[in-house]
Amino acid sequence: MSLPPLTPLAAAVLQVGVPERILEVECDDGDATLFLSREFPRARVRGVDRSEQAIRRARSRVGLDPEGRVAFKVGAPKSLPFPDANFDLVVLVDAAPAAAETARVLRPGGHLILVRTVGPNPSPGPAGRLLWWRLERHRIEPLDSATAGDGSFSVGRRRGADPATANI
């Protein structure tokens, strides 16, 4: 029996504290975005996807959300429609990040989660090393990676001062 496809994401979020602002890139119909909104009930969660059709499906799944905690936008990984340093957590499920753009929207001290719902960990091998080399060039360093269920995850953190503790 295989475990639910979001098992690697559920395992990864245990390593990131309690983010206030979350972005899922390439959100498709919003499964992971909605999972993140339930996992972090006080966070504002955004999903972005290049497909207008996927965003329409995701929006139709939100339901009652009077506080506007969950929202979806059309956008591409290389041009995210959000301000600099806007998110505490950026998540990609079965997608590769655009390193510079991911670093731009991730605040210093914020986390990046890369999830593979089926298959090997995103870290080992030449492709994984190249991905993390690109991310490290943009101040996102790998912290941990593991298998979970039928998939795997990697967690990274953007170097730099954490705005919440910068004046302490």
N, C-alpha and C positions, 0 to 999 in steps of 0.2 A: 504494500500500500504506500503510495507516495503522499508526502505532506503537502499542505497548501502552498501555492507558488510564492506567497509573500513571507514564508518562514525565514528566509535569509534577511529580509528587511526587519522583521520582528526581532531577530537576534542582534542585528546591527544597532538598532535604536537604543538598546540597553547601554551603549557606550558613549552616548552623546549628551548626557545631562538633560536639561529641560529647555529646549529652544523656544523663543518667542515668535520667530518668523521663519517659516519653512518654505522652500521651493522644490517642487519636483519638476525636472526637465524631461521632456518627451513623455508626458503623462498619459498619453493615449486616452482611454475612456475614464481615467481617474481612480482606478482601484487603489493604487498605492497612496495617492493624495488623500483619499477618503480614509484609508487606514491611518495615515499620519495625523489626520484631524481627530480621530478617535483616540489615538495613543497619546496625543498632546492636546487635551481639551481646552487649554487656554491660549494656544498658539494660533497665529494667523497663518493659514496654509494656502499656498498658491500652486497651481499646476499650469504648465505651459507646454504647448505642442504645436508643431508646424501645420497640422491638419485641422482645418476649420470643422470638418465633420466630427473628428475625435473630440474637439472642444465642445461642440453642441451636445454630443452624447454625455460627456462628463458633466456639463452644466445641468443636464436633465436629471442627474443622479443626486444632486446636492440635497434636494428637499428643503425643509424649513431651516433657514439659517438667518435669523433676524439680526444677528450681530455682524454678518458678512465675514465670518471667519474663514470661509472656504471660497475661493474664486479661481476661475480658469481664464487664460488668455491665449490667443494665438501668438506664437513666436518661435523662433529657431534657436538652437543651442549656441550659435555664433553671434546672435544679436538678441539677447534677452531684454524684454521690455520692462526693465526695473532699474532703479537707481543703484549707484555704487554702494557697496558694503551694506546692502539691505537685508541680508538673510543670515541667520545663525546656523542654518542647516540647509544644504543643497543635496538632493537625492536624485540619482539616476538608476533606473531599473532597466536592465538589458539594453543599455545605451552607453556610448562613450562621451565624456564631457569635452567641450571645447575649452581647453585649459585656461586661456587668457580671460574668456568671458565668464567662466565659472569663478575664477579668482576675483574678478571685478565685482560680482554681486555678493560674494561671500565676505562677511566682515572678518577682520582679524580675530583669531581665536575661534572662529566658526568651524563647523565640521562639514565634510563631504562624505557621503555614503554612496558607494558603487555596488550595485547588486546584480548578480546573475541568478535568474530563477532556475535555470537548468544548466548544468555543466561546470567546468572548472572555475576556480577562483580567478578573479580579474588580475591578480598580482603576478603569479609565476609566469615564466616563459618570456621570450623576447618581446611580444606585443605588450604584455603587462608592464615589463620594465620600461619600455619606451613611453607608455602612457604615464607612469609615475615620474619619469624623468621630465616629461613635459609639465606635469603638474608641479613638481618641485621647482622648476624654473619660474613658476608663478607663485611661489611661497606656500604651496600646499604640500605638506609632508605626510607620508604614509604612517599610520599608527598601528593598525592591526588588520588582519584578514583571517577568515576562517570559512569552513563549510558549515552549512546549516540546512537541514532538510535535503532536498534534491539540488540545491544551488550553493551559492557562496556569496560573501560580501567582503569589501575592503572599506576601511574607515581612514580618512585623512583629516588633517587640521590645518587651517591657514595660519601661518606664522604671523607674528606681529602682536602688538599690545591688544589685550582684550579691553574694549571700551568700558566695560562694567567695572574693571579694576584699575584702569589707567591712573586715576587720581587718588588711589589709596596709598 
